[in-house]
Amino acid sequence: MTESNANKQIARATGTVMIAIFLGQITGLIRGVIVARTFGASPELDAFFAANRVSETLFLLVAGGALGSAFIPTFTGLLAKDDNASAWRLASAIANAVTLTLSLLALLVAFFAPQVVRYALAPGLSNDPQLFTLTISLLRIQLISTVLFGLGGLFVGILNAHQTFLVPALTPALYQLGIIFGALVLAPSMGIFGLAWGVVIGAALYLLVQIPSLVKLPNFSLLTSHFSLGLKDSNVRQVLTLMGPRLLGVAIVQLNFWVNTWLASQMVSGSVTGLYYGFSLMLMAQAVIAQSAAIAVMPTFSSQHALGQKDEMRSSLAATLRSVILLALPASAGLILLRRPLISLLYQRGEFDSRAVEIVAWALLWYAAGMVGHAIMEILTRAFYAQHDTKTPVIIGTVAMALNIVFSVAFIKLFEFIGWMPHGGLALANSLATALEAIVLFLVMQKRLNGIEGKFILRGIISSALGVFAMSFAIFSWRYLGQEFSPWIITPVGVIIGGGVYFAALWFMRVPELQYMVNGVLRRLKRS
């Protein structure tokens, strides 16, 4: 595949994934609005989010980021070399291992749930016996979703390796629909337990929606023809070897989330929920911008590495990083400037009052400041994984996450000294640690590839920064002039004004990515 064709394939795949992820994020936003209206920033919702952290951690440790970073490069490399039989034997063995491992872990955690909640997850919630018991029950229900997510995560990797992106990217939307069903249909009679069962339903949909696309793949029958763990298979051993460092990396990241939950559970009521909603809003924008590109670029990076196409990989990585930065910078500034009216518009109804708006807005302010770092890291880690290197990002990530814990404690004390809400310090710590991690990853990859077209990326950063400056001035002026208006007016008009000014600035500066996009749209309109 030539350098130009590779970049075009990445662009097409990114567009497809971006649309699907955008739909998923919209569905997640609707889910958040419904849940916030129903439960507000209540202690019961704190218990739900704390319990959800456990099942999410188990999934990510075994079958999420760890498996994706190890399985996709190996599986794609075998497909690129036309060794289909070995590829599917690998997939079958990993599917069996994922199912067995997650089932055993879920049973183990369910048995020790009281100890997990009291000593590791949320000691602040254990001070209230009823809340403590509730958290344990919610945890045990949601553990059912772990196995479903595990297999679903593997199916996502298989489909992505075959350049099938739309259906896997739609799976988060199906998951959100399950939770919406739980909130609207089950919660009126079951309370917060309806939300927990909604997670299980959503996980089942996440898995089942992929099966029709999966069975259409050539050689799919090989997936169900082997029922061993394949421990003697060299490809399986390679995946397990690659998973080891990444497993540690995911564990470190999840440890930070557990520390945040642990610390926030001892703050004022609603702090856990505030951090969850603040991070989720930042993640919605980051997912559309960076995760879509990362998902789309991973198979291409893996194929380029397997075929020894170093120059092509350098070009693809530089183009992807520049495009992601051009979108992440304005998104970060927009969330910071419009955070209060945005949260009011989305959530302020029912049990979600003005106090809850302030709690979430404060967390979002500091999380949004780190969006660019999160976006860059999302792309760079995929480049390392494609090179079958899971150790380097894990070592760097471990140091960064250790700093995150140190920053968390320090910023909590600083914020309390100033008189600010301390949970904002947890969000700032995450943003600062992630930014440092992204910088180090970039420097290491730059050395490995003998450069990443730094001047080309820097020109994009400068153009974006100038556009963001103009955009921020326009939004700030609008906020000042429209301060008496409803959030239903301030927010959408602010987005339109800010986005219009930003893209006008990029057009004036002749940023090629924008011109390519506009010309592509015009060509399609002419054809139709």
C-alpha positions as CSV (number, residue, x, y, z in Angstrom):
1,M,0.0,0.0,0.0
2,T,1.5,3.4,-1.0
3,E,1.9,6.2,1.5
4,S,-0.9,8.2,-0.2
5,N,-3.3,5.3,-0.3
6,A,-2.6,4.5,3.3
7,N,-3.4,8.0,4.4
8,K,-6.6,8.0,2.3
9,Q,-7.6,4.7,3.8
10,I,-7.0,6.1,7.3
11,A,-9.0,9.2,6.5
12,R,-12.0,7.2,5.1
13,A,-11.9,4.8,8.1
14,T,-11.6,7.7,10.5
15,G,-14.6,9.4,9.0
16,T,-16.7,6.2,9.3
17,V,-15.7,5.6,12.9
18,M,-16.1,9.3,13.8
19,I,-19.7,9.3,12.6
20,A,-20.4,6.1,14.5
21,I,-18.7,7.2,17.7
22,F,-20.5,10.6,17.4
23,L,-23.8,8.7,17.4
24,G,-22.6,6.7,20.4
25,Q,-21.6,9.8,22.3
26,I,-25.0,11.5,21.5
27,T,-26.7,8.3,22.8
28,G,-24.4,8.5,25.9
29,L,-25.4,12.2,26.3
30,I,-29.0,11.3,26.2
31,R,-28.3,8.5,28.8
32,G,-26.6,11.0,31.0
33,V,-29.5,13.5,30.8
34,I,-32.0,10.8,31.7
35,V,-29.9,9.4,34.6
36,A,-29.2,12.9,35.9
37,R,-32.9,13.8,35.8
38,T,-33.8,10.6,37.6
39,F,-31.1,10.4,40.3
40,G,-29.4,13.9,40.4
41,A,-26.1,13.9,42.2
42,S,-27.4,11.6,44.8
43,P,-25.5,9.2,47.1
44,E,-27.3,6.3,45.4
45,L,-25.8,7.4,42.0
46,D,-22.4,7.7,43.7
47,A,-22.8,4.1,44.8
48,F,-23.7,3.1,41.2
49,F,-20.7,4.8,39.6
50,A,-18.4,3.4,42.3
51,A,-19.7,-0.2,41.7
52,N,-19.4,0.3,37.9
53,R,-15.7,1.0,38.3
54,V,-15.1,-2.6,39.3
55,S,-16.7,-4.3,36.3
56,E,-15.1,-1.8,34.0
57,T,-11.7,-2.4,35.5
58,L,-11.9,-6.2,35.0
59,F,-13.0,-5.8,31.4
60,L,-10.2,-3.3,30.6
61,L,-7.6,-5.4,32.4
62,V,-8.3,-8.6,30.5
63,A,-10.1,-7.8,27.2
64,G,-10.1,-4.1,26.7
65,G,-7.0,-2.0,26.1
66,A,-4.7,-4.7,27.1
67,L,-6.0,-7.3,24.6
68,G,-6.6,-4.8,21.8
69,S,-3.0,-3.6,22.0
70,A,-1.6,-7.1,21.8
71,F,-4.2,-9.0,19.7
72,I,-4.8,-6.6,16.9
73,P,-1.2,-6.2,15.8
74,T,-0.5,-9.9,15.8
75,F,-3.9,-10.9,14.2
76,T,-3.5,-8.1,11.5
77,G,0.1,-9.2,10.8
78,L,-1.0,-12.8,10.1
79,L,-3.8,-11.6,7.8
80,A,-1.3,-9.3,6.0
81,K,0.9,-12.3,5.3
82,D,-2.2,-14.4,4.2
83,D,-1.8,-16.8,7.1
84,N,-5.5,-16.9,7.7
85,A,-5.6,-20.3,9.5
86,S,-3.1,-19.2,12.1
87,A,-4.9,-15.9,12.5
88,W,-8.2,-17.6,13.3
89,R,-6.7,-20.2,15.6
90,L,-5.3,-17.3,17.5
91,A,-8.7,-15.6,17.7
92,S,-10.3,-18.9,18.9
93,A,-7.8,-19.5,21.6
94,I,-8.0,-15.9,22.9
95,A,-11.8,-16.0,22.9
96,N,-11.6,-19.1,25.1
97,A,-9.1,-17.6,27.4
98,V,-11.0,-14.3,27.8
99,T,-14.3,-16.1,28.7
100,L,-12.6,-18.4,31.2
101,T,-10.5,-15.7,32.9
102,L,-13.2,-13.1,33.2
103,S,-15.7,-15.6,34.5
104,L,-13.4,-16.7,37.3
105,L,-12.4,-13.1,38.2
106,A,-16.1,-12.0,38.3
107,L,-16.9,-14.8,40.6
108,L,-14.0,-14.0,42.8
109,V,-14.8,-10.3,43.1
110,A,-18.5,-11.1,43.7
111,F,-17.5,-13.3,46.7
112,F,-15.2,-10.7,48.2
113,A,-17.4,-7.7,47.2
114,P,-17.7,-6.3,50.8
115,Q,-14.0,-6.2,51.3
116,V,-13.5,-4.7,47.8
117,V,-15.9,-1.8,48.6
118,R,-14.8,-1.2,52.2
119,Y,-11.0,-1.3,51.7
120,A,-10.2,-0.6,48.0
121,L,-13.0,1.2,46.2
122,A,-15.0,3.6,48.3
123,P,-14.4,3.6,52.1
124,G,-16.4,6.9,52.4
125,L,-19.6,5.0,51.3
126,S,-19.0,2.3,53.9
127,N,-19.7,4.8,56.7
128,D,-23.4,4.5,55.8
129,P,-24.5,0.9,56.3
130,Q,-27.4,1.2,53.8
131,L,-25.2,2.8,51.2
132,F,-22.5,0.2,51.8
133,T,-24.9,-2.7,51.2
134,L,-26.3,-1.0,48.2
135,T,-22.9,-0.6,46.6
136,I,-22.1,-4.3,47.1
137,S,-25.4,-5.3,45.5
138,L,-24.9,-3.0,42.5
139,L,-21.4,-4.3,42.1
140,R,-22.4,-7.9,42.0
141,I,-25.2,-7.3,39.4
142,Q,-22.8,-5.4,37.1
143,L,-20.2,-8.1,37.2
144,I,-22.4,-10.1,34.8
145,S,-21.5,-7.5,32.1
146,T,-17.8,-8.2,32.4
147,V,-17.8,-11.5,30.4
148,L,-20.1,-10.1,27.7
149,F,-17.9,-7.0,27.3
150,G,-14.8,-9.3,27.1
151,L,-16.0,-11.3,24.2
152,G,-17.4,-8.1,22.6
153,G,-14.1,-6.4,22.9
154,L,-12.4,-9.3,21.1
155,F,-15.0,-9.2,18.3
156,V,-14.3,-5.5,17.8
157,G,-10.6,-6.3,17.3
158,I,-11.3,-9.0,14.7
159,L,-13.7,-6.8,12.7
160,N,-11.3,-3.8,12.8
161,A,-8.4,-6.0,11.6
162,H,-10.6,-6.8,8.6
163,Q,-11.1,-3.0,8.0
164,T,-14.7,-3.3,9.2
165,F,-15.3,-0.2,11.5
166,L,-18.9,0.9,11.4
167,V,-20.6,-1.9,13.3
168,P,-17.9,-2.1,16.0
169,A,-18.0,1.6,16.5
170,L,-21.7,1.5,16.9
171,T,-21.5,-0.9,19.9
172,P,-21.1,1.9,22.5
173,A,-24.5,3.3,21.3
174,L,-26.1,-0.1,21.9
175,Y,-24.6,-0.2,25.4
176,Q,-26.0,3.2,26.2
177,L,-29.4,2.2,24.9
178,G,-29.4,-0.7,27.5
179,I,-28.7,1.8,30.3
180,I,-31.4,4.1,28.9
181,F,-33.8,1.2,29.0
182,G,-32.8,0.5,32.6
183,A,-33.4,4.2,33.6
184,L,-36.7,4.6,31.8
185,V,-38.3,1.2,32.1
186,L,-36.7,-0.6,35.0
187,A,-35.8,2.3,37.4
188,P,-39.4,3.4,38.1
189,S,-40.1,0.1,39.9
190,M,-36.5,-1.0,40.8
191,G,-34.8,2.3,41.6
192,I,-31.0,2.4,41.1
193,F,-31.1,-1.4,40.6
194,G,-32.8,-0.8,37.3
195,L,-29.8,1.2,36.2
196,A,-27.5,-1.7,37.1
197,W,-29.5,-4.2,35.1
198,G,-29.5,-1.7,32.3
199,V,-25.7,-2.1,32.2
200,V,-26.1,-5.9,31.8
201,I,-28.6,-5.4,29.0
202,G,-26.3,-2.9,27.3
203,A,-23.4,-5.3,27.5
204,A,-25.4,-8.0,25.9
205,L,-26.4,-5.7,23.0
206,Y,-22.7,-4.6,22.7
207,L,-21.8,-8.3,22.0
208,L,-24.8,-9.5,20.0
209,V,-24.9,-6.6,17.4
210,Q,-21.5,-7.7,16.1
211,I,-22.3,-11.3,15.4
212,P,-24.0,-10.8,12.0
213,S,-20.9,-8.9,10.7
214,L,-18.6,-11.5,12.3
215,V,-20.2,-14.5,10.6
216,K,-19.8,-12.9,7.2
217,L,-16.0,-12.8,7.5
218,P,-14.1,-15.4,5.4
219,N,-12.9,-18.3,7.5
220,F,-15.2,-17.4,10.4
221,S,-16.0,-21.0,11.0
222,L,-12.4,-21.5,12.2
223,L,-13.2,-19.3,15.2
224,T,-15.5,-22.0,16.7
225,S,-13.6,-25.0,15.5
226,H,-11.0,-24.9,18.3
227,F,-11.7,-25.2,22.0
228,S,-8.2,-25.0,23.5
229,L,-6.4,-22.1,25.1
230,G,-3.6,-22.6,22.5
231,L,-0.8,-22.2,25.1
232,K,1.6,-24.1,22.7
233,D,0.8,-21.8,19.8
234,S,3.6,-19.3,19.2
235,N,1.1,-16.6,18.2
236,V,-0.9,-17.0,21.4
237,R,2.3,-16.8,23.4
238,Q,3.2,-13.7,21.5
239,V,-0.1,-12.1,22.4
240,L,0.2,-13.1,26.0
241,T,3.8,-11.7,26.1
242,L,2.6,-8.4,24.6
243,M,-0.3,-8.3,27.0
244,G,1.9,-8.5,30.0
245,P,3.3,-5.0,30.0
246,R,0.0,-3.5,28.7
247,L,-1.9,-5.3,31.5
248,L,0.3,-3.5,34.0
249,G,-0.3,-0.2,32.2
250,V,-4.1,-0.6,32.3
251,A,-3.9,-1.7,36.0
252,I,-2.0,1.5,36.8
253,V,-4.5,3.7,34.9
254,Q,-7.4,2.0,36.7
255,L,-5.6,2.3,40.0
256,N,-5.7,6.1,39.5
257,F,-9.4,6.0,38.8
258,W,-9.9,3.9,42.0
259,V,-7.8,6.4,43.9
260,N,-9.9,9.2,42.6
261,T,-13.1,7.3,43.6
262,W,-11.5,6.5,47.0
263,L,-10.6,10.2,47.6
264,A,-13.8,11.7,46.2
265,S,-16.0,9.3,48.2
266,Q,-14.7,11.1,51.3
267,M,-15.5,14.6,50.0
268,V,-19.0,16.3,49.9
269,S,-21.9,14.2,48.5
270,G,-21.9,14.3,44.7
271,S,-18.1,14.5,44.2
272,V,-17.9,11.0,42.7
273,T,-20.8,11.8,40.3
274,G,-19.3,15.2,39.5
275,L,-16.0,13.7,38.5
276,Y,-17.8,11.0,36.5
277,Y,-19.9,13.5,34.5
278,G,-17.1,15.9,34.0
279,F,-14.7,13.3,32.7
280,S,-17.5,11.8,30.5
281,L,-18.2,15.1,28.8
282,M,-14.5,15.6,28.1
283,L,-14.3,12.0,26.9
284,M,-17.3,12.4,24.6
285,A,-15.4,15.1,22.6
286,Q,-12.1,13.2,22.8
287,A,-13.7,10.0,21.6
288,V,-15.2,11.6,18.5
289,I,-11.9,13.3,17.7
290,A,-9.1,11.0,18.8
291,Q,-10.5,7.5,19.5
292,S,-12.1,7.4,16.1
293,A,-8.8,8.2,14.5
294,A,-6.9,5.8,16.8
295,I,-9.3,2.9,16.0
296,A,-9.1,3.6,12.3
297,V,-5.3,4.0,12.1
298,M,-4.3,0.9,14.2
299,P,-4.7,-1.7,11.5
300,T,-2.9,0.5,9.0
301,F,0.0,1.1,11.4
302,S,0.1,-2.7,12.1
303,S,0.2,-3.6,8.5
304,Q,2.9,-0.9,7.7
305,H,5.1,-2.3,10.5
306,A,4.6,-5.9,9.4
307,L,5.6,-5.0,5.9
308,G,8.6,-2.8,7.0
309,Q,7.1,0.4,5.6
310,K,8.8,2.8,8.0
311,D,8.5,6.0,5.9
312,E,4.8,5.3,5.3
313,M,4.2,4.9,9.0
314,R,6.0,8.1,9.8
315,S,3.8,10.0,7.3
316,S,0.6,8.4,8.5
317,L,1.4,9.1,12.1
318,A,2.3,12.8,11.4
319,A,-0.9,13.4,9.4
320,T,-3.0,11.7,12.1
321,L,-1.5,13.7,14.9
322,R,-1.8,17.0,13.1
323,S,-5.5,16.4,12.2
324,V,-6.3,15.3,15.8
325,I,-4.7,18.4,17.3
326,L,-6.5,20.7,14.8
327,L,-9.8,19.4,16.3
328,A,-8.8,18.8,20.0
329,L,-7.6,22.3,20.7
330,P,-10.8,24.1,19.8
331,A,-12.9,21.4,21.5
332,S,-10.9,21.9,24.7
333,A,-11.4,25.7,24.6
334,G,-15.1,25.4,23.8
335,L,-15.8,23.1,26.7
336,I,-14.0,25.4,29.1
337,L,-15.8,28.5,28.0
338,L,-19.2,27.0,27.6
339,R,-19.1,24.5,30.5
340,R,-21.8,26.0,32.8
341,P,-24.5,26.7,30.2
342,L,-23.7,23.3,28.5
343,I,-24.1,21.4,31.8
344,S,-27.3,23.4,32.7
345,L,-28.7,22.7,29.2
346,L,-28.0,19.0,29.4
347,Y,-28.6,18.0,33.0
348,Q,-30.3,20.7,35.1
349,R,-33.8,19.2,35.6
350,G,-35.5,16.9,38.0
351,E,-33.1,16.0,40.8
352,F,-30.1,17.7,39.2
353,D,-30.0,21.2,40.7
354,S,-27.8,24.2,40.4
355,R,-25.4,22.8,43.1
356,A,-24.9,19.7,40.9
357,V,-24.2,21.9,37.9
358,E,-21.4,23.7,39.8
359,I,-19.9,20.4,40.9
360,V,-19.8,19.0,37.4
361,A,-18.7,22.3,35.8
362,W,-15.7,22.5,38.2
363,A,-14.5,19.1,37.3
364,L,-15.1,19.7,33.5
365,L,-13.0,22.9,33.6
366,W,-9.9,20.9,34.7
367,Y,-10.5,17.8,32.7
368,A,-11.1,19.8,29.5
369,A,-7.7,21.5,29.9
370,G,-6.1,18.0,29.4
371,M,-8.0,17.0,26.2
372,V,-5.1,17.7,23.8
373,G,-2.8,15.5,25.9
374,H,-5.4,12.7,26.0
375,A,-5.9,13.0,22.2
376,I,-2.2,12.8,21.3
377,M,-1.6,9.9,23.7
378,E,-4.5,8.0,22.1
379,I,-2.7,8.1,18.7
380,L,0.9,7.6,19.9
381,T,0.1,4.5,22.0
382,R,-1.4,2.8,19.0
383,A,1.8,3.5,17.0
384,F,3.8,1.7,19.8
385,Y,1.4,-1.2,19.9
386,A,1.5,-1.6,16.1
387,Q,5.3,-2.0,16.5
388,H,4.6,-4.8,19.0
389,D,6.0,-2.6,21.7
390,T,3.8,-2.6,24.8
391,K,6.6,-2.0,27.2
392,T,7.6,1.6,26.4
393,P,4.1,3.2,26.7
394,V,3.6,1.2,29.9
395,I,6.8,2.3,31.5
396,I,6.1,5.9,30.6
397,G,2.4,5.5,31.6
398,T,3.4,4.0,35.0
399,V,5.6,7.0,35.8
400,A,2.9,9.4,34.7
401,M,0.2,7.7,36.7
402,A,2.4,7.6,39.8
403,L,2.8,11.4,39.3
404,N,-1.0,11.6,38.9
405,I,-1.4,10.2,42.4
406,V,1.1,12.6,43.8
407,F,-0.5,15.5,42.0
408,S,-3.9,14.4,43.2
409,V,-2.9,14.6,46.9
410,A,-1.0,17.9,46.4
411,F,-3.8,19.6,44.4
412,I,-6.5,18.5,46.8
413,K,-4.6,20.3,49.6
414,L,-3.9,23.3,47.4
415,F,-7.6,23.6,46.3
416,E,-8.7,23.3,49.9
417,F,-6.2,25.9,51.0
418,I,-7.5,28.3,48.4
419,G,-11.1,27.5,49.2
420,W,-11.9,25.7,46.0
421,M,-13.9,22.5,45.7
422,P,-11.2,19.8,46.1
423,H,-12.5,17.3,43.5
424,G,-11.3,19.8,40.9
425,G,-7.7,19.0,42.0
426,L,-8.2,15.4,41.0
427,A,-9.2,16.4,37.5
428,L,-6.3,18.8,37.2
429,A,-3.9,16.1,38.3
430,N,-5.2,13.8,35.6
431,S,-4.8,16.5,32.9
432,L,-1.2,17.4,34.0
433,A,0.0,13.8,34.2
434,T,-1.5,12.9,30.8
435,A,0.1,16.0,29.2
436,L,3.5,14.9,30.5
437,E,2.9,11.4,29.3
438,A,2.0,12.5,25.8
439,I,5.1,14.7,25.5
440,V,7.5,11.8,26.5
441,L,5.7,9.4,24.2
442,F,6.1,11.8,21.3
443,L,9.8,12.3,22.0
444,V,10.5,8.6,22.2
445,M,8.5,7.8,19.0
446,Q,10.2,10.7,17.2
447,K,13.6,9.2,17.9
448,R,12.5,5.7,16.9
449,L,11.1,6.8,13.5
450,N,14.0,9.3,12.9
451,G,11.5,12.1,13.1
452,I,7.7,12.6,12.8
453,E,7.7,15.5,10.4
454,G,7.8,17.9,13.4
455,K,7.7,21.1,11.3
456,F,4.6,19.9,9.6
457,I,2.9,19.2,12.9
458,L,4.1,22.5,14.5
459,R,2.6,24.5,11.6
460,G,-0.7,22.8,12.4
461,I,-0.4,23.6,16.1
462,I,0.3,27.3,15.4
463,S,-2.6,27.6,13.0
464,S,-4.9,25.9,15.4
465,A,-3.7,28.1,18.3
466,L,-4.3,31.3,16.3
467,G,-7.8,30.0,15.4
468,V,-8.6,29.1,19.0
469,F,-7.5,32.6,20.1
470,A,-10.0,34.1,17.7
471,M,-12.7,31.6,18.6
472,S,-12.2,32.1,22.3
473,F,-12.6,35.9,21.9
474,A,-15.8,35.4,20.0
475,I,-17.3,33.0,22.5
476,F,-16.2,35.2,25.4
477,S,-17.9,38.2,23.8
478,W,-21.0,36.2,23.1
479,R,-21.1,35.0,26.8
480,Y,-20.8,38.7,27.9
481,L,-23.5,40.0,25.6
482,G,-25.9,37.1,26.2
483,Q,-25.4,36.5,29.9
484,E,-29.1,37.0,30.6
485,F,-30.1,34.5,28.0
486,S,-31.2,30.9,28.7
487,P,-28.6,28.1,28.4
488,W,-30.7,26.8,25.5
489,I,-29.7,29.9,23.6
490,I,-26.2,30.6,25.0
491,T,-24.8,27.1,24.3
492,P,-25.9,26.3,20.7
493,V,-25.3,29.8,19.5
494,G,-21.9,29.8,21.3
495,V,-21.0,26.6,19.6
496,I,-22.0,28.0,16.2
497,I,-20.2,31.2,16.6
498,G,-17.0,29.6,18.0
499,G,-16.9,26.9,15.4
500,G,-17.6,29.4,12.6
501,V,-14.9,31.7,13.7
502,Y,-12.4,28.9,14.1
503,F,-12.9,27.3,10.8
504,A,-13.0,30.7,9.1
505,A,-9.6,31.4,10.6
506,L,-8.2,28.0,9.4
507,W,-9.6,28.8,5.9
508,F,-8.0,32.2,5.9
509,M,-4.7,30.6,6.9
510,R,-5.1,28.0,4.1
511,V,-4.8,25.0,6.4
512,P,-4.8,22.1,3.9
513,E,-6.9,19.7,6.0
514,L,-9.9,22.0,5.9
515,Q,-9.5,22.7,2.2
516,Y,-9.4,18.9,1.5
517,M,-12.5,18.4,3.5
518,V,-14.4,21.2,1.8
519,N,-13.3,20.2,-1.6
520,G,-14.3,16.6,-0.9
521,V,-17.8,17.6,0.2
522,L,-18.2,19.8,-2.9
523,R,-17.2,17.0,-5.2
524,R,-19.7,14.7,-3.6
525,L,-22.4,17.3,-3.9
526,K,-21.6,17.7,-7.6
527,R,-21.8,13.9,-8.2
528,S,-25.2,13.8,-6.5
